[in-house]
Amino acid sequence: MLRQLLLTMSRNERVRDVIVAAPFTSDVVKRFVSGEHNEDAVKSTAELVDQKLFITIDRLGEDVYDEAQAKETVDAYVQLLQDLSAAGLANRAEVSVKLSAVGQALGESGNQIALENARIICQAAANVGTTVTLDMEDHTTTDATLGTLRELRKDFPFVGAVLQAYLYRTEQDCRDLAYEGSRVRLCKGAYKEPESVAYQNKADVDLSYVRCMRILLEGAGYPMFATHDPRLISIASSLVEKSGRAKDSFEFQMLFGIRPEEQQRLAAEGYTTRVYLPYGEDWYGYFMRRLAERPANLAFFARSLLTKD
Ligand code: FDA
């Protein structure tokens, strides 16, 4: 119930205006978001690299209403990739891109605009020797996003996909994408989805996640297990062991600020562990989805509200 409410609030502009303007918000947001500018993202990246972690950086900004805004996002990514390279970090950090942030929702030509914009980001990534992963958004965009992935991979085979275990279709998508050179991030899924397309209960989502892990590990691609769930992490480790795969043939991924000790533990055990690092001014939707995932975060947020003068 609470999760559904928070996810609904994540799309409500009036609630957004109140929360974004509140002076107490910024301290809590800092736990999950690196900062608002490229320099913040580069600085956090360097700190995480010192902890033997890999990074994927997301410039926040899902609600893009015109081509100029989409272009702004593209320019910011291109600059970020150059800044990472200048700081000697491009071998440890890639970028994650939401197609909505580069124009996917801009009417009939949205897919084409997003494809062209994503190409520019991919070229910038190729220029500095790193990779790009396309984030996955709500189920109405899954086909379009996978279509864009296919197009991009013709020129930039390093582009990775994200699949969400809560969708019924995902096992089949895993089969389709489990081929050599294919980077696939498997996550549970963060959007409010109807029963017609997605499992509603946690146990079913977890079971689906395990089935998808098996498919990806049996295939020839490069799976990226994105979860903080201790049970799934332990199942992943034993499935990897049974599969005979090398430790560098897959990776774990977690979000910035969530279970940082576990991130360091996995890295210390020799697992490639990548932190998803969001930054940018438009942090509201991302922040609300993180609150929705865990009531304790909401309590933390409420406490900071009450203890502020
Ligand atoms: P679950 O939510 O069941 O949590 C398991 C445990 O992890 C909790 O008990 C708690 O200990 C800890 N935990 C989880 N979330 C927490 C939080 N917010 N704060 C504190 N502790 C928390 N989704 C999507 O739809 N499209 C995408 O492209 C991506 N991309 C992505 C990248 C990466 C690297 C990650 C880690 C996640 C995503 N997601 C995503 C989000 C994903 O779908 C999912 O919503 C979250 O990862 C939470 O699910 P868990 O697997 O962590 O399990």
Residues whose N, C-alpha, C, O or C-beta is under 5 A from the ligand:
A	BS01	FDA	D135 M136 V162 C187 K188 G189 A190 Y191 A226 T227 H228 D229 Q253 M254 L255 I258 Y276 R290 E293 R294 N297
